[in-house]
């Protein structure tokens, strides 16, 4: 048994999934509301025999590893590591070069975060910082949730603690970006007299720190906010502040609200918008979008209302749409940034998020704010900025709606805007094209009724299923037909049989076996669905034969006409008997 199979064997998928989803037993399965999409009626099944899950609403399914990948938004290796730790299995795969250094960096970052958090939450030296944060609406619970900390104004507080008491090396602290070296074994703390925000990745690991200068701090303290430099474990372009804390809300709401800074994120979170994350700056990156896409395709941008924020919003829209995201924009008002609004008027902030506008409304309204004069040059600028965006719209109703809206703004006829949209042409990358790349092509999996027949055949005793076998098997799609024939030719128990199937058939059999079946009336259900499906299939076959017959008659192919007429007659007799 390889290590992957060992881990899967030691993990009970019902217990694992049950730690995320409220499951109730339903026959051989366990049933609950799907964690991957919103639903009111449970369609999410977990089967302990096969150790698999399947949602019959959104289609997602798999084993323990794929569940963790989906629910935690991590790659295969990370999911494997998480389950290995849970199962008590020590993984023996080769470490990437530098793996040991990465572990050390994570450990020293964790130690630094704990030190700063202790100073803020437990030590008297953190009193002023606690008072400051309380004035910003952050209570003890929030400080604990985000593991906020405080850095002393001294130059070597962290150095003394990590090197003097914990035994870490100066060089490692420098590699982690916690200190700045001044000589051999000499360094000073990077973060001084600042509120410290641990930068926690999607797995809950501290990969870096950010610090906000305390009000009234020494002018030499530097910029208002500083961050850890790029390290082996911290890459700003792949980091979203608050993502770890927001994951559950993102899954439940199937959307993410993107703000600029740490305080924007925390204030929004406290105001009840738990699905908020911060981009830490104004430049949304492809890496950050990929991280979001693991959880949702719905992005709400709530960047600052100033000029830089508006520029960042337009840039973020373009990048997000290229990555296949559905984007809306919050019109931030009543404050200079989301932090102000969420703190002062949390109810208003929640309403703003719910009333986020479509990107096309945003582009028009933003252009009006910047160029909205009556001069021809102003209208030209608005047209040049907005028309290429509207030209992306594929739906004709929406296309006409926004053409009319822009026409009213520009004070021209709608036909003029439509003409400009046609002239500009469709952009090379539109949302529909991006989406189509992610749609898996499903081949040869049969109809819903065929899969239901397979589900019932796998649940019933073979003797009870053999009565209908000859009636349906030859009409089934190839892959389903192979599963059915192999099942009736096998002497194995059903679970062992499914596990023994080749990969191209196993998923089909697993999906059928995990379907909800009323075993008390399974035999009757089988006969009913077989009768419905057989009629449907014969009508389809008859229609196909008739088309072929017409074609053969038009081509004067008498021999083929005779054969096809014979098939039509025989099939008509079968249908008449039914």
Secondary structure as the mmCIF struct_conf table of DSSP 4:
data_model
#
loop_
_struct_conf.conf_type_id
_struct_conf.id
_struct_conf.beg_label_comp_id
_struct_conf.beg_label_asym_id
_struct_conf.beg_label_seq_id
_struct_conf.end_label_comp_id
_struct_conf.end_label_asym_id
_struct_conf.end_label_seq_id
HELX_RH_AL_P HELX_RH_AL_P1 UNK A 3 UNK A 10
HELX_RH_AL_P HELX_RH_AL_P2 UNK A 13 UNK A 18
TURN_TY1_P TURN_TY1_P1 UNK A 19 UNK A 20
BEND BEND1 UNK A 21 UNK A 21
STRN STRN1 UNK A 24 UNK A 26
TURN_TY1_P TURN_TY1_P2 UNK A 27 UNK A 28
STRN STRN2 UNK A 29 UNK A 32
BEND BEND2 UNK A 35 UNK A 37
BEND BEND3 UNK A 40 UNK A 41
STRN STRN3 UNK A 44 UNK A 47
TURN_TY1_P TURN_TY1_P3 UNK A 48 UNK A 51
STRN STRN4 UNK A 52 UNK A 55
TURN_TY1_P TURN_TY1_P4 UNK A 56 UNK A 58
STRN STRN5 UNK A 61 UNK A 62
HELX_RH_AL_P HELX_RH_AL_P3 UNK A 64 UNK A 72
TURN_TY1_P TURN_TY1_P5 UNK A 73 UNK A 73
HELX_RH_AL_P HELX_RH_AL_P4 UNK A 76 UNK A 87
TURN_TY1_P TURN_TY1_P6 UNK A 88 UNK A 88
BEND BEND4 UNK A 93 UNK A 93
HELX_LH_PP_P HELX_LH_PP_P1 UNK A 94 UNK A 96
TURN_TY1_P TURN_TY1_P7 UNK A 97 UNK A 98
HELX_RH_AL_P HELX_RH_AL_P5 UNK A 99 UNK A 121
TURN_TY1_P TURN_TY1_P8 UNK A 122 UNK A 122
BEND BEND5 UNK A 123 UNK A 123
HELX_RH_3T_P HELX_RH_3T_P1 UNK A 124 UNK A 126
HELX_RH_AL_P HELX_RH_AL_P6 UNK A 127 UNK A 135
TURN_TY1_P TURN_TY1_P9 UNK A 136 UNK A 137
HELX_RH_AL_P HELX_RH_AL_P7 UNK A 140 UNK A 145
TURN_TY1_P TURN_TY1_P10 UNK A 146 UNK A 147
STRN STRN6 UNK A 149 UNK A 151
BEND BEND6 UNK A 153 UNK A 156
HELX_RH_AL_P HELX_RH_AL_P8 UNK A 157 UNK A 159
HELX_RH_PI_P HELX_RH_PI_P1 UNK A 160 UNK A 165
TURN_TY1_P TURN_TY1_P11 UNK A 166 UNK A 166
HELX_RH_AL_P HELX_RH_AL_P9 UNK A 170 UNK A 175
TURN_TY1_P TURN_TY1_P12 UNK A 176 UNK A 177
BEND BEND7 UNK A 178 UNK A 178
STRN STRN7 UNK A 179 UNK A 183
TURN_TY1_P TURN_TY1_P13 UNK A 184 UNK A 185
STRN STRN8 UNK A 186 UNK A 189
BEND BEND8 UNK A 190 UNK A 190
BEND BEND9 UNK A 193 UNK A 193
STRN STRN9 UNK A 194 UNK A 200
TURN_TY1_P TURN_TY1_P14 UNK A 202 UNK A 203
BEND BEND10 UNK A 204 UNK A 204
STRN STRN10 UNK A 206 UNK A 213
HELX_LH_PP_P HELX_LH_PP_P2 UNK A 214 UNK A 214
TURN_TY1_P TURN_TY1_P15 UNK A 215 UNK A 216
HELX_RH_3T_P HELX_RH_3T_P2 UNK A 219 UNK A 221
BEND BEND11 UNK A 223 UNK A 224
STRN STRN11 UNK A 225 UNK A 227
HELX_LH_PP_P HELX_LH_PP_P3 UNK A 228 UNK A 230
BEND BEND12 UNK A 232 UNK A 233
HELX_RH_3T_P HELX_RH_3T_P3 UNK A 236 UNK A 238
STRN STRN12 UNK A 241 UNK A 241
TURN_TY1_P TURN_TY1_P16 UNK A 242 UNK A 242
HELX_RH_AL_P HELX_RH_AL_P10 UNK A 243 UNK A 253
TURN_TY1_P TURN_TY1_P17 UNK A 254 UNK A 254
STRN STRN13 UNK A 256 UNK A 259
BEND BEND13 UNK A 260 UNK A 261
HELX_RH_AL_P HELX_RH_AL_P11 UNK A 262 UNK A 270
TURN_TY1_P TURN_TY1_P18 UNK A 271 UNK A 272
TURN_TY1_P TURN_TY1_P19 UNK A 274 UNK A 275
STRN STRN14 UNK A 276 UNK A 278
BEND BEND14 UNK A 280 UNK A 282
HELX_RH_AL_P HELX_RH_AL_P12 UNK A 286 UNK A 293
TURN_TY1_P TURN_TY1_P20 UNK A 294 UNK A 295
BEND BEND15 UNK A 297 UNK A 297
STRN STRN15 UNK A 298 UNK A 301
BEND BEND16 UNK A 305 UNK A 306
HELX_RH_AL_P HELX_RH_AL_P13 UNK A 307 UNK A 322
TURN_TY1_P TURN_TY1_P21 UNK A 323 UNK A 324
STRN STRN16 UNK A 326 UNK A 329
BEND BEND17 UNK A 334 UNK A 337
HELX_RH_AL_P HELX_RH_AL_P14 UNK A 338 UNK A 344
HELX_RH_AL_P HELX_RH_AL_P15 UNK A 346 UNK A 354
TURN_TY1_P TURN_TY1_P22 UNK A 355 UNK A 355
HELX_LH_PP_P HELX_LH_PP_P4 UNK A 356 UNK A 356
STRN STRN17 UNK A 357 UNK A 358
HELX_RH_AL_P HELX_RH_AL_P16 UNK A 359 UNK A 371
BEND BEND18 UNK A 373 UNK A 375
HELX_RH_AL_P HELX_RH_AL_P17 UNK A 376 UNK A 390
TURN_TY1_P TURN_TY1_P23 UNK A 391 UNK A 392
HELX_RH_AL_P HELX_RH_AL_P18 UNK A 396 UNK A 410
TURN_TY1_P TURN_TY1_P24 UNK A 411 UNK A 411
BEND BEND19 UNK A 412 UNK A 412
HELX_RH_AL_P HELX_RH_AL_P19 UNK A 414 UNK A 424
BEND BEND20 UNK A 428 UNK A 429
HELX_RH_AL_P HELX_RH_AL_P20 UNK A 431 UNK A 438
BEND BEND21 UNK A 439 UNK A 439
HELX_LH_PP_P HELX_LH_PP_P5 UNK A 440 UNK A 442
BEND BEND22 UNK A 444 UNK A 444
HELX_RH_AL_P HELX_RH_AL_P21 UNK A 448 UNK A 459
BEND BEND23 UNK A 460 UNK A 460
HELX_RH_AL_P HELX_RH_AL_P22 UNK A 462 UNK A 472
HELX_RH_3T_P HELX_RH_3T_P4 UNK A 473 UNK A 475
BEND BEND24 UNK A 476 UNK A 476
HELX_RH_AL_P HELX_RH_AL_P23 UNK A 478 UNK A 488
TURN_TY1_P TURN_TY1_P25 UNK A 489 UNK A 489
BEND BEND25 UNK A 492 UNK A 492
HELX_RH_AL_P HELX_RH_AL_P24 UNK A 494 UNK A 500
BEND BEND26 UNK A 501 UNK A 501
HELX_RH_AL_P HELX_RH_AL_P25 UNK A 503 UNK A 513
TURN_TY1_P TURN_TY1_P26 UNK A 514 UNK A 514
BEND BEND27 UNK A 515 UNK A 515
HELX_RH_3T_P HELX_RH_3T_P5 UNK A 519 UNK A 521
HELX_RH_AL_P HELX_RH_AL_P26 UNK A 522 UNK A 554
TURN_TY1_P TURN_TY1_P27 UNK A 555 UNK A 556
HELX_RH_AL_P HELX_RH_AL_P27 UNK A 558 UNK A 577
#
